[in-house]
Amino acid sequence: MVYLELYELKNLCMGMAELGAANYVKNTAPVKDVLSQREAYMCFGETRVKRWLNSGLVTAQRAGASRNSKRLYSRAELMAASNSEKLNLIINK
């Protein structure tokens, strides 16, 4: 059985509410959901984003057809991966 501290539960609820808002933005205004790779690294950490990308938790889209074009990420997808990681840590303590 998993027991959560009230503080952890509060933070999980807030994170899920933010994720719901981010998914709403993704569906209603997709342009506002997009983060560049640099922004994703700054917000979520380069190591974490790369790990999520390698494990298939998030996907990156190229801004153009060129191999050197910018990589773009969905803020909602990144938030979902972050929340999943936090929840996994709490459950598996």
C-alpha positions in Angstrom: 0.0 0.0 0.0 1.3 3.5 -0.9 0.9 6.3 1.6 1.4 9.9 0.5 2.3 12.8 2.7 -0.2 15.6 2.5 2.5 17.8 0.9 3.2 15.3 -1.8 -0.5 14.8 -2.5 -1.0 18.6 -2.8 1.9 18.9 -5.2 0.6 16.0 -7.3 -2.8 17.6 -7.5 -1.3 20.9 -8.6 0.9 19.3 -11.2 -2.1 17.4 -12.7 -4.2 20.6 -12.8 -1.3 22.4 -14.6 -1.1 19.4 -17.0 -4.8 19.6 -17.7 -4.5 23.3 -18.5 -1.5 22.6 -20.8 -3.4 19.9 -22.6 -6.3 22.4 -23.1 -3.8 24.9 -24.6 -2.3 22.2 -26.8 -5.8 21.4 -28.2 -7.1 24.9 -28.6 -3.9 26.9 -29.5 -1.2 24.4 -30.6 1.3 27.2 -31.4 1.4 28.2 -27.7 2.2 24.6 -26.7 5.5 24.4 -28.6 8.9 24.8 -27.0 12.2 24.9 -28.7 14.9 22.4 -27.6 16.7 25.1 -25.7 13.5 26.2 -23.9 12.7 22.5 -23.0 16.2 22.0 -21.6 15.9 25.2 -19.5 12.5 24.3 -18.1 12.9 20.6 -17.5 16.7 19.9 -17.6 18.7 18.7 -20.6 19.4 15.2 -19.1 15.8 14.6 -18.2 14.5 15.7 -21.7 17.1 13.5 -23.4 16.2 10.5 -21.2 12.4 11.0 -21.9 13.2 11.3 -25.7 15.3 8.1 -25.7 12.7 6.2 -23.7 9.8 7.4 -26.0 8.0 9.4 -23.3 8.2 12.5 -25.5 8.7 13.2 -29.2 10.5 16.0 -30.9 9.4 17.5 -34.2 11.7 19.3 -36.7 10.7 22.8 -37.6 11.7 22.2 -41.2 12.9 19.5 -43.6 16.6 20.1 -42.9 18.5 17.9 -40.6 19.8 21.0 -38.8 16.3 22.6 -38.3 15.1 23.3 -34.8 13.7 20.5 -32.7 10.4 21.4 -31.1 8.7 19.8 -28.1 5.1 19.8 -26.7 5.0 21.5 -23.3 2.1 19.3 -22.4 4.1 16.2 -23.3 7.0 17.3 -21.3 4.8 18.2 -18.3 3.2 14.7 -18.5 6.6 13.0 -18.5 7.7 15.1 -15.6 4.6 14.4 -13.5 4.9 10.7 -14.4 8.5 10.6 -13.2 7.5 12.3 -9.9 4.6 10.0 -9.3 6.8 7.0 -10.1 9.4 8.2 -7.5 6.7 8.6 -4.8 5.1 5.2 -5.5 8.4 3.3 -5.6 9.9 4.8 -2.4 
